[in-house]
Amino acid sequence: MDLRRQGKKIFYYQTSDGYEIDFITQDKEGKHEIIQVAWDVDDPKTLAREKRALNQAEEELGFEGRLIDLASYLRAL
């Protein structure tokens, strides 16, 4: 909902290896961003899994992304 309030178009993506990406956004100027969301990345396995998907999507799509967890989201408010 937050992304829609920002006026962004939202897409979903699956990498060629089958990793799911939570959001691909496009703003009003046409700029794209990859957003991977995780509740908590304190577990090294969770962090590695989320980064693996994000890195592959960045390679395939050719633009940057970011990983958001609950703590980073709340800090940004």
PDB file with one MODEL, atoms N, CA, C and O in Angstrom:
MODEL        1
ATOM      1  N   MET A   1       0.828  -1.190   0.000  1.00  0.00           N
ATOM      2  CA  MET A   1       0.000   0.000   0.000  1.00  0.00           C
ATOM      3  C   MET A   1       0.875   1.257   0.000  1.00  0.00           C
ATOM      4  O   MET A   1       0.545   2.251  -0.648  1.00  0.00           O
ATOM      5  N   ASP A   2       1.972   1.204   0.720  1.00  0.00           N
ATOM      6  CA  ASP A   2       2.863   2.362   0.796  1.00  0.00           C
ATOM      7  C   ASP A   2       3.404   2.717  -0.593  1.00  0.00           C
ATOM      8  O   ASP A   2       3.489   3.894  -0.943  1.00  0.00           O
ATOM      9  N   LEU A   3       3.762   1.720  -1.371  1.00  0.00           N
ATOM     10  CA  LEU A   3       4.282   1.982  -2.718  1.00  0.00           C
ATOM     11  C   LEU A   3       3.208   2.604  -3.611  1.00  0.00           C
ATOM     12  O   LEU A   3       3.495   3.506  -4.397  1.00  0.00           O
ATOM     13  N   ARG A   4       1.994   2.128  -3.489  1.00  0.00           N
ATOM     14  CA  ARG A   4       0.893   2.708  -4.285  1.00  0.00           C
ATOM     15  C   ARG A   4       0.618   4.157  -3.875  1.00  0.00           C
ATOM     16  O   ARG A   4       0.341   5.001  -4.727  1.00  0.00           O
ATOM     17  N   ARG A   5       0.692   4.446  -2.577  1.00  0.00           N
ATOM     18  CA  ARG A   5       0.500   5.830  -2.120  1.00  0.00           C
ATOM     19  C   ARG A   5       1.566   6.752  -2.691  1.00  0.00           C
ATOM     20  O   ARG A   5       1.327   7.946  -2.878  1.00  0.00           O
ATOM     21  N   GLN A   6       2.739   6.200  -2.968  1.00  0.00           N
ATOM     22  CA  GLN A   6       3.813   6.986  -3.564  1.00  0.00           C
ATOM     23  C   GLN A   6       3.630   7.155  -5.069  1.00  0.00           C
ATOM     24  O   GLN A   6       4.448   7.793  -5.732  1.00  0.00           O
ATOM     25  N   GLY A   7       2.568   6.589  -5.599  1.00  0.00           N
ATOM     26  CA  GLY A   7       2.262   6.720  -7.021  1.00  0.00           C
ATOM     27  C   GLY A   7       3.064   5.798  -7.924  1.00  0.00           C
ATOM     28  O   GLY A   7       3.183   6.054  -9.122  1.00  0.00           O
ATOM     29  N   LYS A   8       3.614   4.733  -7.365  1.00  0.00           N
ATOM     30  CA  LYS A   8       4.442   3.822  -8.151  1.00  0.00           C
ATOM     31  C   LYS A   8       3.613   2.683  -8.732  1.00  0.00           C
ATOM     32  O   LYS A   8       2.680   2.187  -8.100  1.00  0.00           O
ATOM     33  N   LYS A   9       3.970   2.281  -9.940  1.00  0.00           N
ATOM     34  CA  LYS A   9       3.409   1.069 -10.522  1.00  0.00           C
ATOM     35  C   LYS A   9       4.168  -0.096  -9.904  1.00  0.00           C
ATOM     36  O   LYS A   9       5.368   0.007  -9.650  1.00  0.00           O
ATOM     37  N   ILE A  10       3.479  -1.192  -9.665  1.00  0.00           N
ATOM     38  CA  ILE A  10       4.085  -2.333  -8.983  1.00  0.00           C
ATOM     39  C   ILE A  10       3.999  -3.570  -9.867  1.00  0.00           C
ATOM     40  O   ILE A  10       2.955  -3.882 -10.440  1.00  0.00           O
ATOM     41  N   PHE A  11       5.131  -4.264  -9.960  1.00  0.00           N
ATOM     42  CA  PHE A  11       5.222  -5.503 -10.717  1.00  0.00           C
ATOM     43  C   PHE A  11       5.891  -6.550  -9.832  1.00  0.00           C
ATOM     44  O   PHE A  11       6.512  -6.220  -8.821  1.00  0.00           O
ATOM     45  N   TYR A  12       5.759  -7.788 -10.217  1.00  0.00           N
ATOM     46  CA  TYR A  12       6.396  -8.883  -9.496  1.00  0.00           C
ATOM     47  C   TYR A  12       7.331  -9.585 -10.463  1.00  0.00           C
ATOM     48  O   TYR A  12       7.157  -9.490 -11.678  1.00  0.00           O
ATOM     49  N   TYR A  13       8.315 -10.284  -9.937  1.00  0.00           N
ATOM     50  CA  TYR A  13       9.334 -10.868 -10.807  1.00  0.00           C
ATOM     51  C   TYR A  13       9.836 -12.173 -10.219  1.00  0.00           C
ATOM     52  O   TYR A  13       9.917 -12.346  -9.003  1.00  0.00           O
ATOM     53  N   GLN A  14      10.168 -13.083 -11.116  1.00  0.00           N
ATOM     54  CA  GLN A  14      10.815 -14.327 -10.737  1.00  0.00           C
ATOM     55  C   GLN A  14      12.069 -14.449 -11.594  1.00  0.00           C
ATOM     56  O   GLN A  14      11.999 -14.337 -12.818  1.00  0.00           O
ATOM     57  N   THR A  15      13.214 -14.678 -10.957  1.00  0.00           N
ATOM     58  CA  THR A  15      14.475 -14.763 -11.692  1.00  0.00           C
ATOM     59  C   THR A  15      14.518 -16.044 -12.520  1.00  0.00           C
ATOM     60  O   THR A  15      13.670 -16.925 -12.383  1.00  0.00           O
ATOM     61  N   SER A  16      15.514 -16.121 -13.369  1.00  0.00           N
ATOM     62  CA  SER A  16      15.659 -17.305 -14.222  1.00  0.00           C
ATOM     63  C   SER A  16      15.917 -18.579 -13.409  1.00  0.00           C
ATOM     64  O   SER A  16      15.646 -19.685 -13.877  1.00  0.00           O
ATOM     65  N   ASP A  17      16.443 -18.416 -12.190  1.00  0.00           N
ATOM     66  CA  ASP A  17      16.633 -19.576 -11.313  1.00  0.00           C
ATOM     67  C   ASP A  17      15.441 -19.825 -10.395  1.00  0.00           C
ATOM     68  O   ASP A  17      15.492 -20.715  -9.545  1.00  0.00           O
ATOM     69  N   GLY A  18      14.376 -19.055 -10.556  1.00  0.00           N
ATOM     70  CA  GLY A  18      13.157 -19.279  -9.796  1.00  0.00           C
ATOM     71  C   GLY A  18      13.061 -18.531  -8.480  1.00  0.00           C
ATOM     72  O   GLY A  18      12.163 -18.810  -7.685  1.00  0.00           O
ATOM     73  N   TYR A  19      13.968 -17.581  -8.227  1.00  0.00           N
ATOM     74  CA  TYR A  19      13.893 -16.801  -6.988  1.00  0.00           C
ATOM     75  C   TYR A  19      12.836 -15.717  -7.134  1.00  0.00           C
ATOM     76  O   TYR A  19      12.775 -15.025  -8.150  1.00  0.00           O
ATOM     77  N   GLU A  20      12.020 -15.578  -6.124  1.00  0.00           N
ATOM     78  CA  GLU A  20      10.939 -14.589  -6.164  1.00  0.00           C
ATOM     79  C   GLU A  20      11.418 -13.234  -5.672  1.00  0.00           C
ATOM     80  O   GLU A  20      12.103 -13.125  -4.656  1.00  0.00           O
ATOM     81  N   ILE A  21      11.041 -12.214  -6.414  1.00  0.00           N
ATOM     82  CA  ILE A  21      11.312 -10.836  -6.037  1.00  0.00           C
ATOM     83  C   ILE A  21       9.973 -10.240  -5.630  1.00  0.00           C
ATOM     84  O   ILE A  21       8.972 -10.395  -6.329  1.00  0.00           O
ATOM     85  N   ASP A  22       9.968  -9.560  -4.494  1.00  0.00           N
ATOM     86  CA  ASP A  22       8.707  -9.068  -3.954  1.00  0.00           C
ATOM     87  C   ASP A  22       8.105  -7.947  -4.798  1.00  0.00           C
ATOM     88  O   ASP A  22       6.917  -7.984  -5.118  1.00  0.00           O
ATOM     89  N   PHE A  23       8.912  -6.953  -5.160  1.00  0.00           N
ATOM     90  CA  PHE A  23       8.373  -5.828  -5.926  1.00  0.00           C
ATOM     91  C   PHE A  23       9.394  -5.289  -6.922  1.00  0.00           C
ATOM     92  O   PHE A  23      10.579  -5.153  -6.617  1.00  0.00           O
ATOM     93  N   ILE A  24       8.908  -4.994  -8.098  1.00  0.00           N
ATOM     94  CA  ILE A  24       9.610  -4.149  -9.054  1.00  0.00           C
ATOM     95  C   ILE A  24       8.711  -2.926  -9.164  1.00  0.00           C
ATOM     96  O   ILE A  24       7.520  -3.047  -9.449  1.00  0.00           O
ATOM     97  N   THR A  25       9.280  -1.754  -8.938  1.00  0.00           N
ATOM     98  CA  THR A  25       8.462  -0.548  -8.999  1.00  0.00           C
ATOM     99  C   THR A  25       8.911   0.335 -10.162  1.00  0.00           C
ATOM    100  O   THR A  25      10.049   0.266 -10.627  1.00  0.00           O
ATOM    101  N   GLN A  26       7.984   1.153 -10.603  1.00  0.00           N
ATOM    102  CA  GLN A  26       8.273   2.160 -11.619  1.00  0.00           C
ATOM    103  C   GLN A  26       7.629   3.454 -11.157  1.00  0.00           C
ATOM    104  O   GLN A  26       6.423   3.506 -10.915  1.00  0.00           O
ATOM    105  N   ASP A  27       8.443   4.508 -11.034  1.00  0.00           N
ATOM    106  CA  ASP A  27       7.890   5.782 -10.593  1.00  0.00           C
ATOM    107  C   ASP A  27       7.352   6.579 -11.787  1.00  0.00           C
ATOM    108  O   ASP A  27       7.398   6.109 -12.923  1.00  0.00           O
ATOM    109  N   LYS A  28       6.857   7.755 -11.530  1.00  0.00           N
ATOM    110  CA  LYS A  28       6.222   8.573 -12.577  1.00  0.00           C
ATOM    111  C   LYS A  28       7.195   8.996 -13.668  1.00  0.00           C
ATOM    112  O   LYS A  28       6.782   9.295 -14.789  1.00  0.00           O
ATOM    113  N   GLU A  29       8.495   9.024 -13.344  1.00  0.00           N
ATOM    114  CA  GLU A  29       9.514   9.384 -14.332  1.00  0.00           C
ATOM    115  C   GLU A  29      10.012   8.160 -15.108  1.00  0.00           C
ATOM    116  O   GLU A  29      10.846   8.290 -16.004  1.00  0.00           O
ATOM    117  N   GLY A  30       9.502   6.980 -14.768  1.00  0.00           N
ATOM    118  CA  GLY A  30       9.880   5.759 -15.461  1.00  0.00           C
ATOM    119  C   GLY A  30      11.048   5.010 -14.845  1.00  0.00           C
ATOM    120  O   GLY A  30      11.476   3.991 -15.385  1.00  0.00           O
ATOM    121  N   LYS A  31      11.572   5.493 -13.725  1.00  0.00           N
ATOM    122  CA  LYS A  31      12.694   4.830 -13.063  1.00  0.00           C
ATOM    123  C   LYS A  31      12.203   3.573 -12.341  1.00  0.00           C
ATOM    124  O   LYS A  31      11.182   3.584 -11.653  1.00  0.00           O
ATOM    125  N   HIS A  32      12.963   2.494 -12.519  1.00  0.00           N
ATOM    126  CA  HIS A  32      12.622   1.214 -11.898  1.00  0.00           C
ATOM    127  C   HIS A  32      13.492   0.951 -10.674  1.00  0.00           C
ATOM    128  O   HIS A  32      14.618   1.437 -10.571  1.00  0.00           O
ATOM    129  N   GLU A  33      12.942   0.172  -9.754  1.00  0.00           N
ATOM    130  CA  GLU A  33      13.679  -0.261  -8.573  1.00  0.00           C
ATOM    131  C   GLU A  33      13.201  -1.651  -8.169  1.00  0.00           C
ATOM    132  O   GLU A  33      12.017  -1.972  -8.267  1.00  0.00           O
ATOM    133  N   ILE A  34      14.137  -2.456  -7.718  1.00  0.00           N
ATOM    134  CA  ILE A  34      13.836  -3.784  -7.198  1.00  0.00           C
ATOM    135  C   ILE A  34      13.763  -3.653  -5.679  1.00  0.00           C
ATOM    136  O   ILE A  34      14.657  -3.080  -5.055  1.00  0.00           O
ATOM    137  N   ILE A  35      12.701  -4.183  -5.091  1.00  0.00           N
ATOM    138  CA  ILE A  35      12.564  -4.145  -3.640  1.00  0.00           C
ATOM    139  C   ILE A  35      12.310  -5.558  -3.134  1.00  0.00           C
ATOM    140  O   ILE A  35      11.326  -6.201  -3.500  1.00  0.00           O
ATOM    141  N   GLN A  36      13.208  -6.019  -2.296  1.00  0.00           N
ATOM    142  CA  GLN A  36      13.078  -7.319  -1.659  1.00  0.00           C
ATOM    143  C   GLN A  36      12.765  -7.068  -0.187  1.00  0.00           C
ATOM    144  O   GLN A  36      13.455  -6.287   0.468  1.00  0.00           O
ATOM    145  N   VAL A  37      11.742  -7.716   0.331  1.00  0.00           N
ATOM    146  CA  VAL A  37      11.280  -7.463   1.690  1.00  0.00           C
ATOM    147  C   VAL A  37      11.423  -8.721   2.540  1.00  0.00           C
ATOM    148  O   VAL A  37      11.072  -9.822   2.115  1.00  0.00           O
ATOM    149  N   ALA A  38      11.946  -8.534   3.750  1.00  0.00           N
ATOM    150  CA  ALA A  38      12.046  -9.635   4.707  1.00  0.00           C
ATOM    151  C   ALA A  38      11.662  -9.103   6.081  1.00  0.00           C
ATOM    152  O   ALA A  38      12.003  -7.973   6.430  1.00  0.00           O
ATOM    153  N   TRP A  39      10.973  -9.892   6.839  1.00  0.00           N
ATOM    154  CA  TRP A  39      10.562  -9.468   8.178  1.00  0.00           C
ATOM    155  C   TRP A  39      11.786  -9.221   9.060  1.00  0.00           C
ATOM    156  O   TRP A  39      11.883  -8.209   9.753  1.00  0.00           O
ATOM    157  N   ASP A  40      12.727 -10.189   9.012  1.00  0.00           N
ATOM    158  CA  ASP A  40      13.901 -10.131   9.879  1.00  0.00           C
ATOM    159  C   ASP A  40      15.060 -10.795   9.143  1.00  0.00           C
ATOM    160  O   ASP A  40      14.910 -11.902   8.626  1.00  0.00           O
ATOM    161  N   VAL A  41      16.198 -10.140   9.092  1.00  0.00           N
ATOM    162  CA  VAL A  41      17.356 -10.715   8.409  1.00  0.00           C
ATOM    163  C   VAL A  41      18.496 -11.032   9.385  1.00  0.00           C
ATOM    164  O   VAL A  41      19.659 -11.098   8.986  1.00  0.00           O
ATOM    165  N   ASP A  42      18.160 -11.224  10.649  1.00  0.00           N
ATOM    166  CA  ASP A  42      19.176 -11.582  11.640  1.00  0.00           C
ATOM    167  C   ASP A  42      19.741 -12.979  11.402  1.00  0.00           C
ATOM    168  O   ASP A  42      20.903 -13.240  11.710  1.00  0.00           O
ATOM    169  N   ASP A  43      18.930 -13.870  10.860  1.00  0.00           N
ATOM    170  CA  ASP A  43      19.400 -15.220  10.548  1.00  0.00           C
ATOM    171  C   ASP A  43      20.254 -15.146   9.275  1.00  0.00           C
ATOM    172  O   ASP A  43      19.767 -14.696   8.238  1.00  0.00           O
ATOM    173  N   PRO A  44      21.510 -15.578   9.339  1.00  0.00           N
ATOM    174  CA  PRO A  44      22.383 -15.500   8.162  1.00  0.00           C
ATOM    175  C   PRO A  44      21.832 -16.229   6.937  1.00  0.00           C
ATOM    176  O   PRO A  44      22.077 -15.807   5.807  1.00  0.00           O
ATOM    177  N   LYS A  45      21.098 -17.310   7.146  1.00  0.00           N
ATOM    178  CA  LYS A  45      20.520 -18.045   6.013  1.00  0.00           C
ATOM    179  C   LYS A  45      19.435 -17.216   5.331  1.00  0.00           C
ATOM    180  O   LYS A  45      19.339 -17.201   4.104  1.00  0.00           O
ATOM    181  N   THR A  46      18.630 -16.537   6.119  1.00  0.00           N
ATOM    182  CA  THR A  46      17.586 -15.676   5.550  1.00  0.00           C
ATOM    183  C   THR A  46      18.219 -14.543   4.770  1.00  0.00           C
ATOM    184  O   THR A  46      17.815 -14.266   3.641  1.00  0.00           O
ATOM    185  N   LEU A  47      19.200 -13.889   5.352  1.00  0.00           N
ATOM    186  CA  LEU A  47      19.878 -12.779   4.684  1.00  0.00           C
ATOM    187  C   LEU A  47      20.507 -13.244   3.376  1.00  0.00           C
ATOM    188  O   LEU A  47      20.386 -12.562   2.358  1.00  0.00           O
ATOM    189  N   ALA A  48      21.172 -14.387   3.386  1.00  0.00           N
ATOM    190  CA  ALA A  48      21.809 -14.919   2.177  1.00  0.00           C
ATOM    191  C   ALA A  48      20.778 -15.218   1.100  1.00  0.00           C
ATOM    192  O   ALA A  48      21.001 -14.915  -0.072  1.00  0.00           O
ATOM    193  N   ARG A  49      19.652 -15.811   1.485  1.00  0.00           N
ATOM    194  CA  ARG A  49      18.600 -16.149   0.526  1.00  0.00           C
ATOM    195  C   ARG A  49      18.026 -14.892  -0.124  1.00  0.00           C
ATOM    196  O   ARG A  49      17.849 -14.842  -1.341  1.00  0.00           O
ATOM    197  N   GLU A  50      17.738 -13.886   0.686  1.00  0.00           N
ATOM    198  CA  GLU A  50      17.158 -12.648   0.161  1.00  0.00           C
ATOM    199  C   GLU A  50      18.152 -11.903  -0.738  1.00  0.00           C
ATOM    200  O   GLU A  50      17.775 -11.372  -1.782  1.00  0.00           O
ATOM    201  N   LYS A  51      19.408 -11.870  -0.330  1.00  0.00           N
ATOM    202  CA  LYS A  51      20.432 -11.201  -1.142  1.00  0.00           C
ATOM    203  C   LYS A  51      20.680 -11.938  -2.452  1.00  0.00           C
ATOM    204  O   LYS A  51      20.904 -11.311  -3.487  1.00  0.00           O
ATOM    205  N   ARG A  52      20.640 -13.272  -2.409  1.00  0.00           N
ATOM    206  CA  ARG A  52      20.839 -14.071  -3.621  1.00  0.00           C
ATOM    207  C   ARG A  52      19.790 -13.718  -4.676  1.00  0.00           C
ATOM    208  O   ARG A  52      20.114 -13.514  -5.845  1.00  0.00           O
ATOM    209  N   ALA A  53      18.546 -13.650  -4.250  1.00  0.00           N
ATOM    210  CA  ALA A  53      17.469 -13.305  -5.181  1.00  0.00           C
ATOM    211  C   ALA A  53      17.643 -11.876  -5.699  1.00  0.00           C
ATOM    212  O   ALA A  53      17.514 -11.624  -6.897  1.00  0.00           O
ATOM    213  N   LEU A  54      17.936 -10.952  -4.794  1.00  0.00           N
ATOM    214  CA  LEU A  54      18.104  -9.555  -5.177  1.00  0.00           C
ATOM    215  C   LEU A  54      19.260  -9.385  -6.159  1.00  0.00           C
ATOM    216  O   LEU A  54      19.119  -8.698  -7.171  1.00  0.00           O
ATOM    217  N   ASN A  55      20.398 -10.004  -5.868  1.00  0.00           N
ATOM    218  CA  ASN A  55      21.558  -9.885  -6.754  1.00  0.00           C
ATOM    219  C   ASN A  55      21.286 -10.448  -8.140  1.00  0.00           C
ATOM    220  O   ASN A  55      21.695  -9.859  -9.141  1.00  0.00           O
ATOM    221  N   GLN A  56      20.598 -11.585  -8.205  1.00  0.00           N
ATOM    222  CA  GLN A  56      20.303 -12.161  -9.513  1.00  0.00           C
ATOM    223  C   GLN A  56      19.340 -11.270 -10.294  1.00  0.00           C
ATOM    224  O   GLN A  56      19.509 -11.089 -11.500  1.00  0.00           O
ATOM    225  N   ALA A  57      18.351 -10.721  -9.634  1.00  0.00           N
ATOM    226  CA  ALA A  57      17.412  -9.833 -10.313  1.00  0.00           C
ATOM    227  C   ALA A  57      18.122  -8.577 -10.827  1.00  0.00           C
ATOM    228  O   ALA A  57      17.844  -8.111 -11.932  1.00  0.00           O
ATOM    229  N   GLU A  58      19.036  -8.036 -10.026  1.00  0.00           N
ATOM    230  CA  GLU A  58      19.795  -6.854 -10.466  1.00  0.00           C
ATOM    231  C   GLU A  58      20.591  -7.165 -11.732  1.00  0.00           C
ATOM    232  O   GLU A  58      20.636  -6.354 -12.657  1.00  0.00           O
ATOM    233  N   GLU A  59      21.214  -8.333 -11.772  1.00  0.00           N
ATOM    234  CA  GLU A  59      21.976  -8.745 -12.959  1.00  0.00           C
ATOM    235  C   GLU A  59      21.062  -8.899 -14.170  1.00  0.00           C
ATOM    236  O   GLU A  59      21.382  -8.421 -15.258  1.00  0.00           O
ATOM    237  N   GLU A  60      19.940  -9.559 -13.982  1.00  0.00           N
ATOM    238  CA  GLU A  60      19.046  -9.839 -15.104  1.00  0.00           C
ATOM    239  C   GLU A  60      18.341  -8.585 -15.621  1.00  0.00           C
ATOM    240  O   GLU A  60      18.150  -8.431 -16.828  1.00  0.00           O
ATOM    241  N   LEU A  61      17.959  -7.698 -14.720  1.00  0.00           N
ATOM    242  CA  LEU A  61      17.158  -6.537 -15.122  1.00  0.00           C
ATOM    243  C   LEU A  61      17.995  -5.288 -15.407  1.00  0.00           C
ATOM    244  O   LEU A  61      17.549  -4.386 -16.116  1.00  0.00           O
ATOM    245  N   GLY A  62      19.198  -5.240 -14.858  1.00  0.00           N
ATOM    246  CA  GLY A  62      20.087  -4.126 -15.160  1.00  0.00           C
ATOM    247  C   GLY A  62      19.827  -2.847 -14.382  1.00  0.00           C
ATOM    248  O   GLY A  62      20.273  -1.774 -14.789  1.00  0.00           O
ATOM    249  N   PHE A  63      19.116  -2.947 -13.275  1.00  0.00           N
ATOM    250  CA  PHE A  63      18.971  -1.787 -12.400  1.00  0.00           C
ATOM    251  C   PHE A  63      19.044  -2.230 -10.953  1.00  0.00           C
ATOM    252  O   PHE A  63      18.939  -3.415 -10.637  1.00  0.00           O
ATOM    253  N   GLU A  64      19.228  -1.245 -10.076  1.00  0.00           N
ATOM    254  CA  GLU A  64      19.528  -1.538  -8.675  1.00  0.00           C
ATOM    255  C   GLU A  64      18.296  -1.835  -7.843  1.00  0.00           C
ATOM    256  O   GLU A  64      17.167  -1.502  -8.202  1.00  0.00           O
ATOM    257  N   GLY A  65      18.561  -2.473  -6.722  1.00  0.00           N
ATOM    258  CA  GLY A  65      17.501  -2.799  -5.798  1.00  0.00           C
ATOM    259  C   GLY A  65      17.939  -2.582  -4.366  1.00  0.00           C
ATOM    260  O   GLY A  65      19.063  -2.161  -4.092  1.00  0.00           O
ATOM    261  N   ARG A  66      17.032  -2.875  -3.471  1.00  0.00           N
ATOM    262  CA  ARG A  66      17.343  -2.757  -2.046  1.00  0.00           C
ATOM    263  C   ARG A  66      16.564  -3.807  -1.277  1.00  0.00           C
ATOM    264  O   ARG A  66      15.514  -4.290  -1.701  1.00  0.00           O
ATOM    265  N   LEU A  67      17.129  -4.135  -0.127  1.00  0.00           N
ATOM    266  CA  LEU A  67      16.513  -5.093   0.787  1.00  0.00           C
ATOM    267  C   LEU A  67      15.971  -4.303   1.969  1.00  0.00           C
ATOM    268  O   LEU A  67      16.696  -3.539   2.606  1.00  0.00           O
ATOM    269  N   ILE A  68      14.704  -4.493   2.251  1.00  0.00           N
ATOM    270  CA  ILE A  68      14.053  -3.801   3.359  1.00  0.00           C
ATOM    271  C   ILE A  68      13.608  -4.842   4.376  1.00  0.00           C
ATOM    272  O   ILE A  68      12.942  -5.820   4.034  1.00  0.00           O
ATOM    273  N   ASP A  69      13.985  -4.617   5.629  1.00  0.00           N
ATOM    274  CA  ASP A  69      13.454  -5.437   6.713  1.00  0.00           C
ATOM    275  C   ASP A  69      12.628  -4.524   7.624  1.00  0.00           C
ATOM    276  O   ASP A  69      12.587  -3.311   7.417  1.00  0.00           O
ATOM    277  N   LEU A  70      11.986  -5.093   8.607  1.00  0.00           N
ATOM    278  CA  LEU A  70      11.103  -4.308   9.470  1.00  0.00           C
ATOM    279  C   LEU A  70      11.861  -3.155  10.130  1.00  0.00           C
ATOM    280  O   LEU A  70      11.367  -2.027  10.168  1.00  0.00           O
ATOM    281  N   ALA A  71      13.044  -3.432  10.644  1.00  0.00           N
ATOM    282  CA  ALA A  71      13.813  -2.396  11.344  1.00  0.00           C
ATOM    283  C   ALA A  71      14.154  -1.229  10.416  1.00  0.00           C
ATOM    284  O   ALA A  71      14.001  -0.069  10.800  1.00  0.00           O
ATOM    285  N   SER A  72      14.612  -1.524   9.203  1.00  0.00           N
ATOM    286  CA  SER A  72      14.983  -0.433   8.275  1.00  0.00           C
ATOM    287  C   SER A  72      13.747   0.335   7.816  1.00  0.00           C
ATOM    288  O   SER A  72      13.811   1.545   7.603  1.00  0.00           O
ATOM    289  N   TYR A  73      12.638  -0.356   7.666  1.00  0.00           N
ATOM    290  CA  TYR A  73      11.395   0.311   7.262  1.00  0.00           C
ATOM    291  C   TYR A  73      10.938   1.296   8.356  1.00  0.00           C
ATOM    292  O   TYR A  73      10.567   2.434   8.067  1.00  0.00           O
ATOM    293  N   LEU A  74      10.972   0.836   9.606  1.00  0.00           N
ATOM    294  CA  LEU A  74      10.540   1.708  10.712  1.00  0.00           C
ATOM    295  C   LEU A  74      11.472   2.899  10.889  1.00  0.00           C
ATOM    296  O   LEU A  74      11.017   3.987  11.240  1.00  0.00           O
ATOM    297  N   ARG A  75      12.768   2.714  10.652  1.00  0.00           N
ATOM    298  CA  ARG A  75      13.709   3.832  10.745  1.00  0.00           C
ATOM    299  C   ARG A  75      13.419   4.891   9.686  1.00  0.00           C
ATOM    300  O   ARG A  75      13.644   6.079   9.917  1.00  0.00           O
ATOM    301  N   ALA A  76      12.927   4.471   8.541  1.00  0.00           N
ATOM    302  CA  ALA A  76      12.686   5.393   7.428  1.00  0.00           C
ATOM    303  C   ALA A  76      11.397   6.205   7.619  1.00  0.00           C
ATOM    304  O   ALA A  76      11.184   7.195   6.920  1.00  0.00           O
ATOM    305  N   LEU A  77      10.555   5.800   8.541  1.00  0.00           N
ATOM    306  CA  LEU A  77       9.285   6.522   8.734  1.00  0.00           C
ATOM    307  C   LEU A  77       9.483   7.865   9.325  1.00  0.00           C
ATOM    308  O   LEU A  77       8.513   8.591   9.547  1.00  0.00           O
TER     309      LEU A  77
ENDMDL
END
